[in-house]
Amino acid sequence: MAERCRLCGAKARLAQSHIIPAFATRWIKETSVTGRLRSPETPNVPRQDVPRVRLLCPTCEEKFSAWETRFAERVFAPSRAGGRFAMQYEEWLLRFLVSIAWRSTTVESDKFASAVRHLAEKVDKALKIWRDYLLSERADAGPYEHHVFIASEPVSGVQGVSMPPKFNFYMLRAVDTTLAMSFRRVLVYTKLPGIVLLSAIEPEKIEGMIGTRIRRRGVLSSPQRVAMLGFGDFLVDRARTFSRMLEGMSDRQQQKMEELAGREPQRVLKSDSYRVFLADKYWQDRLGNK
């Protein structure tokens, strides 16, 4: 059944589009103990994929896929290796970030309009500019800043904020996206495993991000620093919500995971999920002993 593409407006059989790029969820499965995904909303139901929406025609889906492939190969995969990171980029990186911001905001915009009406006009304006840029109907992506923050190693938490038990698991192994908002500001937040993507809407600039801003071309490198007011609290709150949801996993599901670990101990020891589990346990034990 033909529908209108939300980007170009063409009438076509729309693709089932990922809001979070598929390479991120593939990596999570490949580096996990079980080889499956678990949604924090339904932790007792193993999944093979994250939910998708009918959003783009095949032509626009292919365009987005090309930018995703470059990001996966040149940013995501090298950053998962840990250590210092540096790479030169061209405009494809900015287009990738705008495509992520556009699709996340498009999906969230309807409920956002009713929640924060006085900012809805700002959101609609950003969507129009990003749409025109992605379709090459304008030469630039507008006044909005876009940032990439790479966090490839486990940390002890955020200074001055109580760390939830699965903070590192959230930061390094979970995916998440939302319109982060307050009464006066809104930005697009998307988290891939170990990478945070931020796109400003109102205000158009993001203060306190050092070494993270993406322009039409440049160098993305570590170390980076985040000193944005309130951002640490926001991350911890998202991680805390994630941790609470996973606490709903049934005893039966936990037993199944333990049985799998018993059958394939080498897979467990080599998995990234086990590495991150140990990091969270280490910091929780240290905090508990203070």
Contacts in CASP RR format, 6 or more apart in sequence:
PFRMAT RR
TARGET T0000
AUTHOR 0000-0000-0000
METHOD contacts of the structure
MODEL  1
MAERCRLCGAKARLAQSHIIPAFATRWIKETSVTGRLRSPETPNVPRQDV
PRVRLLCPTCEEKFSAWETRFAERVFAPSRAGGRFAMQYEEWLLRFLVSI
AWRSTTVESDKFASAVRHLAEKVDKALKIWRDYLLSERADAGPYEHHVFI
ASEPVSGVQGVSMPPKFNFYMLRAVDTTLAMSFRRVLVYTKLPGIVLLSA
IEPEKIEGMIGTRIRRRGVLSSPQRVAMLGFGDFLVDRARTFSRMLEGMS
DRQQQKMEELAGREPQRVLKSDSYRVFLADKYWQDRLGNK
1 13 0 8 1.000
2 11 0 8 1.000
2 12 0 8 1.000
2 13 0 8 1.000
3 11 0 8 1.000
3 12 0 8 1.000
3 13 0 8 1.000
3 14 0 8 1.000
3 54 0 8 1.000
4 10 0 8 1.000
4 11 0 8 1.000
5 11 0 8 1.000
5 12 0 8 1.000
5 14 0 8 1.000
5 55 0 8 1.000
5 56 0 8 1.000
5 57 0 8 1.000
5 60 0 8 1.000
6 55 0 8 1.000
6 56 0 8 1.000
6 106 0 8 1.000
7 55 0 8 1.000
7 56 0 8 1.000
7 57 0 8 1.000
7 60 0 8 1.000
7 102 0 8 1.000
7 131 0 8 1.000
7 134 0 8 1.000
7 135 0 8 1.000
8 57 0 8 1.000
8 59 0 8 1.000
8 60 0 8 1.000
8 135 0 8 1.000
9 57 0 8 1.000
10 57 0 8 1.000
10 59 0 8 1.000
12 57 0 8 1.000
12 58 0 8 1.000
12 59 0 8 1.000
13 57 0 8 1.000
13 58 0 8 1.000
14 54 0 8 1.000
14 55 0 8 1.000
14 56 0 8 1.000
14 57 0 8 1.000
15 54 0 8 1.000
15 55 0 8 1.000
15 56 0 8 1.000
15 57 0 8 1.000
15 58 0 8 1.000
15 61 0 8 1.000
16 52 0 8 1.000
16 53 0 8 1.000
16 54 0 8 1.000
17 52 0 8 1.000
17 53 0 8 1.000
17 54 0 8 1.000
17 55 0 8 1.000
17 56 0 8 1.000
17 61 0 8 1.000
17 64 0 8 1.000
17 103 0 8 1.000
18 25 0 8 1.000
18 50 0 8 1.000
18 52 0 8 1.000
19 50 0 8 1.000
19 52 0 8 1.000
19 53 0 8 1.000
19 103 0 8 1.000
19 104 0 8 1.000
19 107 0 8 1.000
19 177 0 8 1.000
20 50 0 8 1.000
20 175 0 8 1.000
20 177 0 8 1.000
20 190 0 8 1.000
20 192 0 8 1.000
21 68 0 8 1.000
21 71 0 8 1.000
21 72 0 8 1.000
21 100 0 8 1.000
21 192 0 8 1.000
22 49 0 8 1.000
22 68 0 8 1.000
23 68 0 8 1.000
23 69 0 8 1.000
23 71 0 8 1.000
23 72 0 8 1.000
23 76 0 8 1.000
24 76 0 8 1.000
24 175 0 8 1.000
24 192 0 8 1.000
24 193 0 8 1.000
25 37 0 8 1.000
25 49 0 8 1.000
25 50 0 8 1.000
25 175 0 8 1.000
27 76 0 8 1.000
27 80 0 8 1.000
27 193 0 8 1.000
28 37 0 8 1.000
28 173 0 8 1.000
28 175 0 8 1.000
28 193 0 8 1.000
29 35 0 8 1.000
29 36 0 8 1.000
29 37 0 8 1.000
29 48 0 8 1.000
31 271 0 8 1.000
31 272 0 8 1.000
31 273 0 8 1.000
32 173 0 8 1.000
32 271 0 8 1.000
32 272 0 8 1.000
32 273 0 8 1.000
33 257 0 8 1.000
33 260 0 8 1.000
33 261 0 8 1.000
33 267 0 8 1.000
33 268 0 8 1.000
33 271 0 8 1.000
33 273 0 8 1.000
33 274 0 8 1.000
34 46 0 8 1.000
34 257 0 8 1.000
34 260 0 8 1.000
36 46 0 8 1.000
36 47 0 8 1.000
36 48 0 8 1.000
37 46 0 8 1.000
37 47 0 8 1.000
37 48 0 8 1.000
37 49 0 8 1.000
37 50 0 8 1.000
38 45 0 8 1.000
38 46 0 8 1.000
38 47 0 8 1.000
38 246 0 8 1.000
38 249 0 8 1.000
39 45 0 8 1.000
39 47 0 8 1.000
39 50 0 8 1.000
40 174 0 8 1.000
40 241 0 8 1.000
40 242 0 8 1.000
40 245 0 8 1.000
40 246 0 8 1.000
41 245 0 8 1.000
43 245 0 8 1.000
43 246 0 8 1.000
43 248 0 8 1.000
43 249 0 8 1.000
43 253 0 8 1.000
44 248 0 8 1.000
44 249 0 8 1.000
44 250 0 8 1.000
44 252 0 8 1.000
44 253 0 8 1.000
50 175 0 8 1.000
53 107 0 8 1.000
55 103 0 8 1.000
55 106 0 8 1.000
55 107 0 8 1.000
56 64 0 8 1.000
63 134 0 8 1.000
64 99 0 8 1.000
64 103 0 8 1.000
66 92 0 8 1.000
67 92 0 8 1.000
67 93 0 8 1.000
67 95 0 8 1.000
67 96 0 8 1.000
67 99 0 8 1.000
68 96 0 8 1.000
68 99 0 8 1.000
70 92 0 8 1.000
70 93 0 8 1.000
70 96 0 8 1.000
71 92 0 8 1.000
71 93 0 8 1.000
71 96 0 8 1.000
74 87 0 8 1.000
74 89 0 8 1.000
75 87 0 8 1.000
75 89 0 8 1.000
75 93 0 8 1.000
75 148 0 8 1.000
75 150 0 8 1.000
75 195 0 8 1.000
75 220 0 8 1.000
76 192 0 8 1.000
76 195 0 8 1.000
78 85 0 8 1.000
78 87 0 8 1.000
79 85 0 8 1.000
79 150 0 8 1.000
79 152 0 8 1.000
79 194 0 8 1.000
79 195 0 8 1.000
80 152 0 8 1.000
80 193 0 8 1.000
80 194 0 8 1.000
80 272 0 8 1.000
81 152 0 8 1.000
82 152 0 8 1.000
82 153 0 8 1.000
83 152 0 8 1.000
83 153 0 8 1.000
83 222 0 8 1.000
84 221 0 8 1.000
84 222 0 8 1.000
84 223 0 8 1.000
85 150 0 8 1.000
85 152 0 8 1.000
85 220 0 8 1.000
85 221 0 8 1.000
85 222 0 8 1.000
86 219 0 8 1.000
86 220 0 8 1.000
86 221 0 8 1.000
86 222 0 8 1.000
87 219 0 8 1.000
87 220 0 8 1.000
87 221 0 8 1.000
88 217 0 8 1.000
88 218 0 8 1.000
88 219 0 8 1.000
89 214 0 8 1.000
89 217 0 8 1.000
89 218 0 8 1.000
89 219 0 8 1.000
89 220 0 8 1.000
90 216 0 8 1.000
90 217 0 8 1.000
91 216 0 8 1.000
91 217 0 8 1.000
93 148 0 8 1.000
93 214 0 8 1.000
93 220 0 8 1.000
94 141 0 8 1.000
94 146 0 8 1.000
94 214 0 8 1.000
94 215 0 8 1.000
94 216 0 8 1.000
95 133 0 8 1.000
95 134 0 8 1.000
97 146 0 8 1.000
97 148 0 8 1.000
97 197 0 8 1.000
97 199 0 8 1.000
97 214 0 8 1.000
98 130 0 8 1.000
98 133 0 8 1.000
98 134 0 8 1.000
98 141 0 8 1.000
98 146 0 8 1.000
98 199 0 8 1.000
99 134 0 8 1.000
100 177 0 8 1.000
100 188 0 8 1.000
100 190 0 8 1.000
100 197 0 8 1.000
100 199 0 8 1.000
101 126 0 8 1.000
101 130 0 8 1.000
101 144 0 8 1.000
101 146 0 8 1.000
101 188 0 8 1.000
101 190 0 8 1.000
101 197 0 8 1.000
101 199 0 8 1.000
102 127 0 8 1.000
102 130 0 8 1.000
102 131 0 8 1.000
102 134 0 8 1.000
104 177 0 8 1.000
104 178 0 8 1.000
104 179 0 8 1.000
104 188 0 8 1.000
104 190 0 8 1.000
105 112 0 8 1.000
105 123 0 8 1.000
105 126 0 8 1.000
105 127 0 8 1.000
105 130 0 8 1.000
105 179 0 8 1.000
105 188 0 8 1.000
105 201 0 8 1.000
106 127 0 8 1.000
108 178 0 8 1.000
108 179 0 8 1.000
109 120 0 8 1.000
109 123 0 8 1.000
109 124 0 8 1.000
109 127 0 8 1.000
109 179 0 8 1.000
112 119 0 8 1.000
112 120 0 8 1.000
112 123 0 8 1.000
112 179 0 8 1.000
112 181 0 8 1.000
112 186 0 8 1.000
113 120 0 8 1.000
113 123 0 8 1.000
115 181 0 8 1.000
116 181 0 8 1.000
116 183 0 8 1.000
116 186 0 8 1.000
119 181 0 8 1.000
119 186 0 8 1.000
119 201 0 8 1.000
119 202 0 8 1.000
122 186 0 8 1.000
122 201 0 8 1.000
122 202 0 8 1.000
123 179 0 8 1.000
123 186 0 8 1.000
123 201 0 8 1.000
123 202 0 8 1.000
126 144 0 8 1.000
126 201 0 8 1.000
129 138 0 8 1.000
129 141 0 8 1.000
129 142 0 8 1.000
129 144 0 8 1.000
130 141 0 8 1.000
130 144 0 8 1.000
132 138 0 8 1.000
133 140 0 8 1.000
133 141 0 8 1.000
133 142 0 8 1.000
140 216 0 8 1.000
143 204 0 8 1.000
144 199 0 8 1.000
144 200 0 8 1.000
144 201 0 8 1.000
144 204 0 8 1.000
145 199 0 8 1.000
145 200 0 8 1.000
145 204 0 8 1.000
145 205 0 8 1.000
145 206 0 8 1.000
145 213 0 8 1.000
146 197 0 8 1.000
146 198 0 8 1.000
146 199 0 8 1.000
146 200 0 8 1.000
146 213 0 8 1.000
146 214 0 8 1.000
147 196 0 8 1.000
147 197 0 8 1.000
147 198 0 8 1.000
147 199 0 8 1.000
147 206 0 8 1.000
147 209 0 8 1.000
147 212 0 8 1.000
147 213 0 8 1.000
147 214 0 8 1.000
148 195 0 8 1.000
148 196 0 8 1.000
148 197 0 8 1.000
148 212 0 8 1.000
148 214 0 8 1.000
148 220 0 8 1.000
149 195 0 8 1.000
149 196 0 8 1.000
149 197 0 8 1.000
149 198 0 8 1.000
149 209 0 8 1.000
149 212 0 8 1.000
149 224 0 8 1.000
149 226 0 8 1.000
150 194 0 8 1.000
150 195 0 8 1.000
150 220 0 8 1.000
150 222 0 8 1.000
150 224 0 8 1.000
151 171 0 8 1.000
151 172 0 8 1.000
151 194 0 8 1.000
151 195 0 8 1.000
151 196 0 8 1.000
152 172 0 8 1.000
152 194 0 8 1.000
154 168 0 8 1.000
154 172 0 8 1.000
154 275 0 8 1.000
154 276 0 8 1.000
154 279 0 8 1.000
154 280 0 8 1.000
154 283 0 8 1.000
155 167 0 8 1.000
155 168 0 8 1.000
155 171 0 8 1.000
156 163 0 8 1.000
156 283 0 8 1.000
156 286 0 8 1.000
157 163 0 8 1.000
157 167 0 8 1.000
157 236 0 8 1.000
157 283 0 8 1.000
158 232 0 8 1.000
158 233 0 8 1.000
158 235 0 8 1.000
158 236 0 8 1.000
161 232 0 8 1.000
161 233 0 8 1.000
161 236 0 8 1.000
162 236 0 8 1.000
163 236 0 8 1.000
163 239 0 8 1.000
163 283 0 8 1.000
163 284 0 8 1.000
163 287 0 8 1.000
164 170 0 8 1.000
164 236 0 8 1.000
164 239 0 8 1.000
164 240 0 8 1.000
164 242 0 8 1.000
164 243 0 8 1.000
164 244 0 8 1.000
165 243 0 8 1.000
165 280 0 8 1.000
165 284 0 8 1.000
166 239 0 8 1.000
166 242 0 8 1.000
166 243 0 8 1.000
166 246 0 8 1.000
166 280 0 8 1.000
167 236 0 8 1.000
167 239 0 8 1.000
167 243 0 8 1.000
167 280 0 8 1.000
167 283 0 8 1.000
168 276 0 8 1.000
168 279 0 8 1.000
168 280 0 8 1.000
168 283 0 8 1.000
169 242 0 8 1.000
169 243 0 8 1.000
169 273 0 8 1.000
169 276 0 8 1.000
169 277 0 8 1.000
169 280 0 8 1.000
170 176 0 8 1.000
170 191 0 8 1.000
170 238 0 8 1.000
170 239 0 8 1.000
170 242 0 8 1.000
170 243 0 8 1.000
171 191 0 8 1.000
171 194 0 8 1.000
171 235 0 8 1.000
171 239 0 8 1.000
172 193 0 8 1.000
172 194 0 8 1.000
172 272 0 8 1.000
172 276 0 8 1.000
173 193 0 8 1.000
173 272 0 8 1.000
173 273 0 8 1.000
173 276 0 8 1.000
174 191 0 8 1.000
174 193 0 8 1.000
174 242 0 8 1.000
175 191 0 8 1.000
175 192 0 8 1.000
175 193 0 8 1.000
176 189 0 8 1.000
176 190 0 8 1.000
176 191 0 8 1.000
176 238 0 8 1.000
176 242 0 8 1.000
177 188 0 8 1.000
177 189 0 8 1.000
177 190 0 8 1.000
177 191 0 8 1.000
178 189 0 8 1.000
178 238 0 8 1.000
179 186 0 8 1.000
179 187 0 8 1.000
179 188 0 8 1.000
179 189 0 8 1.000
180 186 0 8 1.000
180 187 0 8 1.000
180 188 0 8 1.000
180 189 0 8 1.000
180 234 0 8 1.000
181 187 0 8 1.000
184 202 0 8 1.000
185 202 0 8 1.000
185 203 0 8 1.000
186 201 0 8 1.000
186 202 0 8 1.000
187 198 0 8 1.000
187 199 0 8 1.000
187 200 0 8 1.000
187 201 0 8 1.000
187 202 0 8 1.000
187 206 0 8 1.000
188 197 0 8 1.000
188 198 0 8 1.000
188 199 0 8 1.000
188 201 0 8 1.000
189 196 0 8 1.000
189 197 0 8 1.000
189 198 0 8 1.000
189 234 0 8 1.000
190 196 0 8 1.000
190 197 0 8 1.000
190 198 0 8 1.000
191 197 0 8 1.000
191 238 0 8 1.000
196 235 0 8 1.000
198 206 0 8 1.000
198 209 0 8 1.000
198 212 0 8 1.000
200 206 0 8 1.000
206 228 0 8 1.000
207 228 0 8 1.000
207 229 0 8 1.000
208 226 0 8 1.000
208 227 0 8 1.000
208 228 0 8 1.000
208 229 0 8 1.000
209 224 0 8 1.000
209 225 0 8 1.000
209 226 0 8 1.000
209 227 0 8 1.000
209 228 0 8 1.000
210 224 0 8 1.000
210 225 0 8 1.000
210 226 0 8 1.000
210 227 0 8 1.000
211 221 0 8 1.000
211 224 0 8 1.000
211 225 0 8 1.000
212 224 0 8 1.000
212 226 0 8 1.000
214 220 0 8 1.000
226 232 0 8 1.000
261 268 0 8 1.000
262 268 0 8 1.000
268 274 0 8 1.000
END
